[in-house]
């Protein structure tokens, strides 16, 4: 009986990982990457609810269960690609300020497909620090990449619940490593 249960668990895990087959997706005229076949664009009202910010993402793609998101944001910047090492410190400080706790897996400026990116791969914890509530902390696994194209800062993000990290870390790295900008 244990053997049968073990085989069922392996089969379910295999089916879940099989769903991460990637296909080329054109985000904008200039930006493409590989995303899981079953990811779909999030509608504007969903983006507004899940990403309420003055600078709305250019695009958000999400998994069928809505737990794994890839997003691209773009905004004007007076900095150039040569400033990425300095900007890395600023964006790192921003992440440390935004979350209760951040454990960095990667924190570097690296070349991906001929372009330099700031890369942060991390596990974050957001605790509810209001006195009147008792909500459990939210743990997420994320990869964020920043680059400068012309006068635009481009931010690529992938976020998912921490409990999914072991299944998604390799596909997430492959997805983020596939970003191409013309």
Secondary structure, DSSP 4 states (H G I P E B T S, - for coil): -HHHHHHHHHHHHHHHHHTT-EEEEESSSSEEEEEETT-EEPPHHHHHHHS-SSS--SEEEE-TTS--EEEEEEEE-S--GGGHHHHHHHHHHHHHHHSSEEEEEEEEEEEETTEEEEEEEEEEEE----TT--PPPEEEEEEEEEEEETTEEEEEEEEEEGGGHHHHHHHHHHHHHT-EE-
